[in-house]
Amino acid sequence: MPLIVKFIISLVSTLMVVAGTSLVWPKFTSYPRPEPLTQVRNMVLTTDIGKNIAQTLGVQDEQAIQPIDVGTVAGAAISSAAADVQQKASSAVTREIIVQIVKKIETLAPGEQQAIKEQICK
């Protein structure tokens, strides 16, 4: 890829990150927005796309913004991941137990196999 294309992609990506940061700053921190980010926010909000993005993110009205408690979000994500891992581990253990029981039943005499099948199907 030519160097100029890489430069343009990098520039556009950086501009998108700065514009996004200028919009969502109050969602993630209670510190005042730095002056350069305030200027970027003001420029972004003069465009239709910027207004739509701000409305979508819920940051068009600075007074109504509720900051995100990152600790709570992280805790909820960890709890969810732990519950998912526990569920998958339980399923894997159950599956392995069933496989072992089926293997054991297959080694029994045909009459004993039939008796177990009748007990299971009751």
Chimera marker file (.cmm) of the C-alpha trace (Angstrom):
<marker_set name="trace">
<marker id="1" x="0.000" y="0.000" z="0.000" r="1" g="1" b="0" radius="0.5"/>
<marker id="2" x="1.436" y="3.413" z="-0.921" r="1" g="1" b="0" radius="0.5"/>
<marker id="3" x="2.686" y="5.606" z="1.888" r="1" g="1" b="0" radius="0.5"/>
<marker id="4" x="0.204" y="8.402" z="1.118" r="1" g="1" b="0" radius="0.5"/>
<marker id="5" x="-2.757" y="6.000" z="1.494" r="1" g="1" b="0" radius="0.5"/>
<marker id="6" x="-1.407" y="4.798" z="4.846" r="1" g="1" b="0" radius="0.5"/>
<marker id="7" x="-0.992" y="8.408" z="5.932" r="1" g="1" b="0" radius="0.5"/>
<marker id="8" x="-4.552" y="9.298" z="4.930" r="1" g="1" b="0" radius="0.5"/>
<marker id="9" x="-5.970" y="6.259" z="6.721" r="1" g="1" b="0" radius="0.5"/>
<marker id="10" x="-3.977" y="7.126" z="9.850" r="1" g="1" b="0" radius="0.5"/>
<marker id="11" x="-5.104" y="10.745" z="9.705" r="1" g="1" b="0" radius="0.5"/>
<marker id="12" x="-8.778" y="9.861" z="9.276" r="1" g="1" b="0" radius="0.5"/>
<marker id="13" x="-8.584" y="7.275" z="12.070" r="1" g="1" b="0" radius="0.5"/>
<marker id="14" x="-6.953" y="9.781" z="14.417" r="1" g="1" b="0" radius="0.5"/>
<marker id="15" x="-9.555" y="12.415" z="13.606" r="1" g="1" b="0" radius="0.5"/>
<marker id="16" x="-12.360" y="9.934" z="14.312" r="1" g="1" b="0" radius="0.5"/>
<marker id="17" x="-10.837" y="8.987" z="17.678" r="1" g="1" b="0" radius="0.5"/>
<marker id="18" x="-10.364" y="12.631" z="18.698" r="1" g="1" b="0" radius="0.5"/>
<marker id="19" x="-13.893" y="13.553" z="17.604" r="1" g="1" b="0" radius="0.5"/>
<marker id="20" x="-15.366" y="10.569" z="19.436" r="1" g="1" b="0" radius="0.5"/>
<marker id="21" x="-13.375" y="11.339" z="22.563" r="1" g="1" b="0" radius="0.5"/>
<marker id="22" x="-14.508" y="14.958" z="22.497" r="1" g="1" b="0" radius="0.5"/>
<marker id="23" x="-18.128" y="13.780" z="22.439" r="1" g="1" b="0" radius="0.5"/>
<marker id="24" x="-18.024" y="11.045" z="25.084" r="1" g="1" b="0" radius="0.5"/>
<marker id="25" x="-15.596" y="12.723" z="27.519" r="1" g="1" b="0" radius="0.5"/>
<marker id="26" x="-18.238" y="13.438" z="30.207" r="1" g="1" b="0" radius="0.5"/>
<marker id="27" x="-19.517" y="9.837" z="30.038" r="1" g="1" b="0" radius="0.5"/>
<marker id="28" x="-16.201" y="8.443" z="31.280" r="1" g="1" b="0" radius="0.5"/>
<marker id="29" x="-14.838" y="11.091" z="33.631" r="1" g="1" b="0" radius="0.5"/>
<marker id="30" x="-15.989" y="13.893" z="35.873" r="1" g="1" b="0" radius="0.5"/>
<marker id="31" x="-12.923" y="15.987" z="35.051" r="1" g="1" b="0" radius="0.5"/>
<marker id="32" x="-13.535" y="19.015" z="32.877" r="1" g="1" b="0" radius="0.5"/>
<marker id="33" x="-12.994" y="18.516" z="29.161" r="1" g="1" b="0" radius="0.5"/>
<marker id="34" x="-9.656" y="19.990" z="28.007" r="1" g="1" b="0" radius="0.5"/>
<marker id="35" x="-9.958" y="23.132" z="25.888" r="1" g="1" b="0" radius="0.5"/>
<marker id="36" x="-8.714" y="21.513" z="22.643" r="1" g="1" b="0" radius="0.5"/>
<marker id="37" x="-11.328" y="18.755" z="23.012" r="1" g="1" b="0" radius="0.5"/>
<marker id="38" x="-13.996" y="21.380" z="23.692" r="1" g="1" b="0" radius="0.5"/>
<marker id="39" x="-13.068" y="23.119" z="20.451" r="1" g="1" b="0" radius="0.5"/>
<marker id="40" x="-13.192" y="19.814" z="18.562" r="1" g="1" b="0" radius="0.5"/>
<marker id="41" x="-16.596" y="19.019" z="20.123" r="1" g="1" b="0" radius="0.5"/>
<marker id="42" x="-17.963" y="22.388" z="19.071" r="1" g="1" b="0" radius="0.5"/>
<marker id="43" x="-16.765" y="21.818" z="15.490" r="1" g="1" b="0" radius="0.5"/>
<marker id="44" x="-18.153" y="18.259" z="15.422" r="1" g="1" b="0" radius="0.5"/>
<marker id="45" x="-21.569" y="19.423" z="16.628" r="1" g="1" b="0" radius="0.5"/>
<marker id="46" x="-21.818" y="21.906" z="13.761" r="1" g="1" b="0" radius="0.5"/>
<marker id="47" x="-22.071" y="19.007" z="11.286" r="1" g="1" b="0" radius="0.5"/>
<marker id="48" x="-25.148" y="16.865" z="10.695" r="1" g="1" b="0" radius="0.5"/>
<marker id="49" x="-23.133" y="13.670" z="11.170" r="1" g="1" b="0" radius="0.5"/>
<marker id="50" x="-21.720" y="14.983" z="14.443" r="1" g="1" b="0" radius="0.5"/>
<marker id="51" x="-25.189" y="15.881" z="15.706" r="1" g="1" b="0" radius="0.5"/>
<marker id="52" x="-26.510" y="12.430" z="14.783" r="1" g="1" b="0" radius="0.5"/>
<marker id="53" x="-23.613" y="10.665" z="16.496" r="1" g="1" b="0" radius="0.5"/>
<marker id="54" x="-23.996" y="12.821" z="19.618" r="1" g="1" b="0" radius="0.5"/>
<marker id="55" x="-27.715" y="12.050" z="19.723" r="1" g="1" b="0" radius="0.5"/>
<marker id="56" x="-27.068" y="8.331" z="19.226" r="1" g="1" b="0" radius="0.5"/>
<marker id="57" x="-24.508" y="8.307" z="22.046" r="1" g="1" b="0" radius="0.5"/>
<marker id="58" x="-26.785" y="10.409" z="24.258" r="1" g="1" b="0" radius="0.5"/>
<marker id="59" x="-24.256" y="13.218" z="24.712" r="1" g="1" b="0" radius="0.5"/>
<marker id="60" x="-25.936" y="16.111" z="22.883" r="1" g="1" b="0" radius="0.5"/>
<marker id="61" x="-27.070" y="17.731" z="26.165" r="1" g="1" b="0" radius="0.5"/>
<marker id="62" x="-24.096" y="18.075" z="28.513" r="1" g="1" b="0" radius="0.5"/>
<marker id="63" x="-26.298" y="18.723" z="31.557" r="1" g="1" b="0" radius="0.5"/>
<marker id="64" x="-28.240" y="15.469" z="31.194" r="1" g="1" b="0" radius="0.5"/>
<marker id="65" x="-25.235" y="13.164" z="30.757" r="1" g="1" b="0" radius="0.5"/>
<marker id="66" x="-24.978" y="10.437" z="33.351" r="1" g="1" b="0" radius="0.5"/>
<marker id="67" x="-21.358" y="9.257" z="33.746" r="1" g="1" b="0" radius="0.5"/>
<marker id="68" x="-20.695" y="5.560" z="33.316" r="1" g="1" b="0" radius="0.5"/>
<marker id="69" x="-19.332" y="3.875" z="36.430" r="1" g="1" b="0" radius="0.5"/>
<marker id="70" x="-16.518" y="1.912" z="34.820" r="1" g="1" b="0" radius="0.5"/>
<marker id="71" x="-16.000" y="-0.167" z="37.970" r="1" g="1" b="0" radius="0.5"/>
<marker id="72" x="-19.595" y="-1.361" z="37.962" r="1" g="1" b="0" radius="0.5"/>
<marker id="73" x="-19.507" y="-2.139" z="34.246" r="1" g="1" b="0" radius="0.5"/>
<marker id="74" x="-16.254" y="-4.078" z="34.638" r="1" g="1" b="0" radius="0.5"/>
<marker id="75" x="-17.634" y="-5.958" z="37.652" r="1" g="1" b="0" radius="0.5"/>
<marker id="76" x="-20.761" y="-6.916" z="35.766" r="1" g="1" b="0" radius="0.5"/>
<marker id="77" x="-18.700" y="-8.097" z="32.796" r="1" g="1" b="0" radius="0.5"/>
<marker id="78" x="-16.486" y="-10.219" z="35.054" r="1" g="1" b="0" radius="0.5"/>
<marker id="79" x="-19.494" y="-11.721" z="36.828" r="1" g="1" b="0" radius="0.5"/>
<marker id="80" x="-21.113" y="-12.542" z="33.510" r="1" g="1" b="0" radius="0.5"/>
<marker id="81" x="-17.926" y="-14.118" z="32.187" r="1" g="1" b="0" radius="0.5"/>
<marker id="82" x="-17.488" y="-16.173" z="35.369" r="1" g="1" b="0" radius="0.5"/>
<marker id="83" x="-21.072" y="-17.446" z="35.183" r="1" g="1" b="0" radius="0.5"/>
<marker id="84" x="-20.574" y="-18.349" z="31.520" r="1" g="1" b="0" radius="0.5"/>
<marker id="85" x="-17.359" y="-20.241" z="32.281" r="1" g="1" b="0" radius="0.5"/>
<marker id="86" x="-19.043" y="-22.085" z="35.146" r="1" g="1" b="0" radius="0.5"/>
<marker id="87" x="-21.962" y="-23.076" z="32.898" r="1" g="1" b="0" radius="0.5"/>
<marker id="88" x="-19.639" y="-24.319" z="30.144" r="1" g="1" b="0" radius="0.5"/>
<marker id="89" x="-17.521" y="-26.276" z="32.628" r="1" g="1" b="0" radius="0.5"/>
<marker id="90" x="-20.639" y="-27.875" z="34.090" r="1" g="1" b="0" radius="0.5"/>
<marker id="91" x="-21.832" y="-28.856" z="30.616" r="1" g="1" b="0" radius="0.5"/>
<marker id="92" x="-18.439" y="-30.330" z="29.745" r="1" g="1" b="0" radius="0.5"/>
<marker id="93" x="-18.333" y="-32.384" z="32.953" r="1" g="1" b="0" radius="0.5"/>
<marker id="94" x="-21.889" y="-33.632" z="32.413" r="1" g="1" b="0" radius="0.5"/>
<marker id="95" x="-21.093" y="-34.582" z="28.827" r="1" g="1" b="0" radius="0.5"/>
<marker id="96" x="-17.961" y="-36.493" z="29.897" r="1" g="1" b="0" radius="0.5"/>
<marker id="97" x="-19.873" y="-38.377" z="32.613" r="1" g="1" b="0" radius="0.5"/>
<marker id="98" x="-22.505" y="-39.424" z="30.077" r="1" g="1" b="0" radius="0.5"/>
<marker id="99" x="-19.826" y="-40.595" z="27.640" r="1" g="1" b="0" radius="0.5"/>
<marker id="100" x="-18.179" y="-42.676" z="30.369" r="1" g="1" b="0" radius="0.5"/>
<marker id="101" x="-21.498" y="-44.230" z="31.425" r="1" g="1" b="0" radius="0.5"/>
<marker id="102" x="-22.363" y="-45.116" z="27.818" r="1" g="1" b="0" radius="0.5"/>
<marker id="103" x="-18.934" y="-46.730" z="27.353" r="1" g="1" b="0" radius="0.5"/>
<marker id="104" x="-19.431" y="-48.735" z="30.542" r="1" g="1" b="0" radius="0.5"/>
<marker id="105" x="-22.928" y="-49.868" z="29.440" r="1" g="1" b="0" radius="0.5"/>
<marker id="106" x="-21.541" y="-50.971" z="26.070" r="1" g="1" b="0" radius="0.5"/>
<marker id="107" x="-19.147" y="-53.367" z="27.842" r="1" g="1" b="0" radius="0.5"/>
<marker id="108" x="-21.993" y="-55.149" z="29.667" r="1" g="1" b="0" radius="0.5"/>
<marker id="109" x="-23.681" y="-58.322" z="28.509" r="1" g="1" b="0" radius="0.5"/>
<marker id="110" x="-26.694" y="-57.836" z="26.183" r="1" g="1" b="0" radius="0.5"/>
<marker id="111" x="-29.167" y="-58.837" z="28.922" r="1" g="1" b="0" radius="0.5"/>
<marker id="112" x="-27.723" y="-56.310" z="31.373" r="1" g="1" b="0" radius="0.5"/>
<marker id="113" x="-27.737" y="-53.653" z="28.650" r="1" g="1" b="0" radius="0.5"/>
<marker id="114" x="-31.442" y="-54.336" z="28.028" r="1" g="1" b="0" radius="0.5"/>
<marker id="115" x="-32.217" y="-54.100" z="31.746" r="1" g="1" b="0" radius="0.5"/>
<marker id="116" x="-30.461" y="-50.716" z="31.976" r="1" g="1" b="0" radius="0.5"/>
<marker id="117" x="-32.283" y="-49.451" z="28.857" r="1" g="1" b="0" radius="0.5"/>
<marker id="118" x="-35.600" y="-50.432" z="30.427" r="1" g="1" b="0" radius="0.5"/>
<marker id="119" x="-34.692" y="-48.597" z="33.645" r="1" g="1" b="0" radius="0.5"/>
<marker id="120" x="-33.676" y="-45.468" z="31.720" r="1" g="1" b="0" radius="0.5"/>
<marker id="121" x="-36.793" y="-45.460" z="29.533" r="1" g="1" b="0" radius="0.5"/>
<marker id="122" x="-39.219" y="-45.673" z="32.479" r="1" g="1" b="0" radius="0.5"/>
<link id1="1" id2="2" r="1" g="1" b="0" radius="0.2"/>
<link id1="2" id2="3" r="1" g="1" b="0" radius="0.2"/>
<link id1="3" id2="4" r="1" g="1" b="0" radius="0.2"/>
<link id1="4" id2="5" r="1" g="1" b="0" radius="0.2"/>
<link id1="5" id2="6" r="1" g="1" b="0" radius="0.2"/>
<link id1="6" id2="7" r="1" g="1" b="0" radius="0.2"/>
<link id1="7" id2="8" r="1" g="1" b="0" radius="0.2"/>
<link id1="8" id2="9" r="1" g="1" b="0" radius="0.2"/>
<link id1="9" id2="10" r="1" g="1" b="0" radius="0.2"/>
<link id1="10" id2="11" r="1" g="1" b="0" radius="0.2"/>
<link id1="11" id2="12" r="1" g="1" b="0" radius="0.2"/>
<link id1="12" id2="13" r="1" g="1" b="0" radius="0.2"/>
<link id1="13" id2="14" r="1" g="1" b="0" radius="0.2"/>
<link id1="14" id2="15" r="1" g="1" b="0" radius="0.2"/>
<link id1="15" id2="16" r="1" g="1" b="0" radius="0.2"/>
<link id1="16" id2="17" r="1" g="1" b="0" radius="0.2"/>
<link id1="17" id2="18" r="1" g="1" b="0" radius="0.2"/>
<link id1="18" id2="19" r="1" g="1" b="0" radius="0.2"/>
<link id1="19" id2="20" r="1" g="1" b="0" radius="0.2"/>
<link id1="20" id2="21" r="1" g="1" b="0" radius="0.2"/>
<link id1="21" id2="22" r="1" g="1" b="0" radius="0.2"/>
<link id1="22" id2="23" r="1" g="1" b="0" radius="0.2"/>
<link id1="23" id2="24" r="1" g="1" b="0" radius="0.2"/>
<link id1="24" id2="25" r="1" g="1" b="0" radius="0.2"/>
<link id1="25" id2="26" r="1" g="1" b="0" radius="0.2"/>
<link id1="26" id2="27" r="1" g="1" b="0" radius="0.2"/>
<link id1="27" id2="28" r="1" g="1" b="0" radius="0.2"/>
<link id1="28" id2="29" r="1" g="1" b="0" radius="0.2"/>
<link id1="29" id2="30" r="1" g="1" b="0" radius="0.2"/>
<link id1="30" id2="31" r="1" g="1" b="0" radius="0.2"/>
<link id1="31" id2="32" r="1" g="1" b="0" radius="0.2"/>
<link id1="32" id2="33" r="1" g="1" b="0" radius="0.2"/>
<link id1="33" id2="34" r="1" g="1" b="0" radius="0.2"/>
<link id1="34" id2="35" r="1" g="1" b="0" radius="0.2"/>
<link id1="35" id2="36" r="1" g="1" b="0" radius="0.2"/>
<link id1="36" id2="37" r="1" g="1" b="0" radius="0.2"/>
<link id1="37" id2="38" r="1" g="1" b="0" radius="0.2"/>
<link id1="38" id2="39" r="1" g="1" b="0" radius="0.2"/>
<link id1="39" id2="40" r="1" g="1" b="0" radius="0.2"/>
<link id1="40" id2="41" r="1" g="1" b="0" radius="0.2"/>
<link id1="41" id2="42" r="1" g="1" b="0" radius="0.2"/>
<link id1="42" id2="43" r="1" g="1" b="0" radius="0.2"/>
<link id1="43" id2="44" r="1" g="1" b="0" radius="0.2"/>
<link id1="44" id2="45" r="1" g="1" b="0" radius="0.2"/>
<link id1="45" id2="46" r="1" g="1" b="0" radius="0.2"/>
<link id1="46" id2="47" r="1" g="1" b="0" radius="0.2"/>
<link id1="47" id2="48" r="1" g="1" b="0" radius="0.2"/>
<link id1="48" id2="49" r="1" g="1" b="0" radius="0.2"/>
<link id1="49" id2="50" r="1" g="1" b="0" radius="0.2"/>
<link id1="50" id2="51" r="1" g="1" b="0" radius="0.2"/>
<link id1="51" id2="52" r="1" g="1" b="0" radius="0.2"/>
<link id1="52" id2="53" r="1" g="1" b="0" radius="0.2"/>
<link id1="53" id2="54" r="1" g="1" b="0" radius="0.2"/>
<link id1="54" id2="55" r="1" g="1" b="0" radius="0.2"/>
<link id1="55" id2="56" r="1" g="1" b="0" radius="0.2"/>
<link id1="56" id2="57" r="1" g="1" b="0" radius="0.2"/>
<link id1="57" id2="58" r="1" g="1" b="0" radius="0.2"/>
<link id1="58" id2="59" r="1" g="1" b="0" radius="0.2"/>
<link id1="59" id2="60" r="1" g="1" b="0" radius="0.2"/>
<link id1="60" id2="61" r="1" g="1" b="0" radius="0.2"/>
<link id1="61" id2="62" r="1" g="1" b="0" radius="0.2"/>
<link id1="62" id2="63" r="1" g="1" b="0" radius="0.2"/>
<link id1="63" id2="64" r="1" g="1" b="0" radius="0.2"/>
<link id1="64" id2="65" r="1" g="1" b="0" radius="0.2"/>
<link id1="65" id2="66" r="1" g="1" b="0" radius="0.2"/>
<link id1="66" id2="67" r="1" g="1" b="0" radius="0.2"/>
<link id1="67" id2="68" r="1" g="1" b="0" radius="0.2"/>
<link id1="68" id2="69" r="1" g="1" b="0" radius="0.2"/>
<link id1="69" id2="70" r="1" g="1" b="0" radius="0.2"/>
<link id1="70" id2="71" r="1" g="1" b="0" radius="0.2"/>
<link id1="71" id2="72" r="1" g="1" b="0" radius="0.2"/>
<link id1="72" id2="73" r="1" g="1" b="0" radius="0.2"/>
<link id1="73" id2="74" r="1" g="1" b="0" radius="0.2"/>
<link id1="74" id2="75" r="1" g="1" b="0" radius="0.2"/>
<link id1="75" id2="76" r="1" g="1" b="0" radius="0.2"/>
<link id1="76" id2="77" r="1" g="1" b="0" radius="0.2"/>
<link id1="77" id2="78" r="1" g="1" b="0" radius="0.2"/>
<link id1="78" id2="79" r="1" g="1" b="0" radius="0.2"/>
<link id1="79" id2="80" r="1" g="1" b="0" radius="0.2"/>
<link id1="80" id2="81" r="1" g="1" b="0" radius="0.2"/>
<link id1="81" id2="82" r="1" g="1" b="0" radius="0.2"/>
<link id1="82" id2="83" r="1" g="1" b="0" radius="0.2"/>
<link id1="83" id2="84" r="1" g="1" b="0" radius="0.2"/>
<link id1="84" id2="85" r="1" g="1" b="0" radius="0.2"/>
<link id1="85" id2="86" r="1" g="1" b="0" radius="0.2"/>
<link id1="86" id2="87" r="1" g="1" b="0" radius="0.2"/>
<link id1="87" id2="88" r="1" g="1" b="0" radius="0.2"/>
<link id1="88" id2="89" r="1" g="1" b="0" radius="0.2"/>
<link id1="89" id2="90" r="1" g="1" b="0" radius="0.2"/>
<link id1="90" id2="91" r="1" g="1" b="0" radius="0.2"/>
<link id1="91" id2="92" r="1" g="1" b="0" radius="0.2"/>
<link id1="92" id2="93" r="1" g="1" b="0" radius="0.2"/>
<link id1="93" id2="94" r="1" g="1" b="0" radius="0.2"/>
<link id1="94" id2="95" r="1" g="1" b="0" radius="0.2"/>
<link id1="95" id2="96" r="1" g="1" b="0" radius="0.2"/>
<link id1="96" id2="97" r="1" g="1" b="0" radius="0.2"/>
<link id1="97" id2="98" r="1" g="1" b="0" radius="0.2"/>
<link id1="98" id2="99" r="1" g="1" b="0" radius="0.2"/>
<link id1="99" id2="100" r="1" g="1" b="0" radius="0.2"/>
<link id1="100" id2="101" r="1" g="1" b="0" radius="0.2"/>
<link id1="101" id2="102" r="1" g="1" b="0" radius="0.2"/>
<link id1="102" id2="103" r="1" g="1" b="0" radius="0.2"/>
<link id1="103" id2="104" r="1" g="1" b="0" radius="0.2"/>
<link id1="104" id2="105" r="1" g="1" b="0" radius="0.2"/>
<link id1="105" id2="106" r="1" g="1" b="0" radius="0.2"/>
<link id1="106" id2="107" r="1" g="1" b="0" radius="0.2"/>
<link id1="107" id2="108" r="1" g="1" b="0" radius="0.2"/>
<link id1="108" id2="109" r="1" g="1" b="0" radius="0.2"/>
<link id1="109" id2="110" r="1" g="1" b="0" radius="0.2"/>
<link id1="110" id2="111" r="1" g="1" b="0" radius="0.2"/>
<link id1="111" id2="112" r="1" g="1" b="0" radius="0.2"/>
<link id1="112" id2="113" r="1" g="1" b="0" radius="0.2"/>
<link id1="113" id2="114" r="1" g="1" b="0" radius="0.2"/>
<link id1="114" id2="115" r="1" g="1" b="0" radius="0.2"/>
<link id1="115" id2="116" r="1" g="1" b="0" radius="0.2"/>
<link id1="116" id2="117" r="1" g="1" b="0" radius="0.2"/>
<link id1="117" id2="118" r="1" g="1" b="0" radius="0.2"/>
<link id1="118" id2="119" r="1" g="1" b="0" radius="0.2"/>
<link id1="119" id2="120" r="1" g="1" b="0" radius="0.2"/>
<link id1="120" id2="121" r="1" g="1" b="0" radius="0.2"/>
<link id1="121" id2="122" r="1" g="1" b="0" radius="0.2"/>
</marker_set>
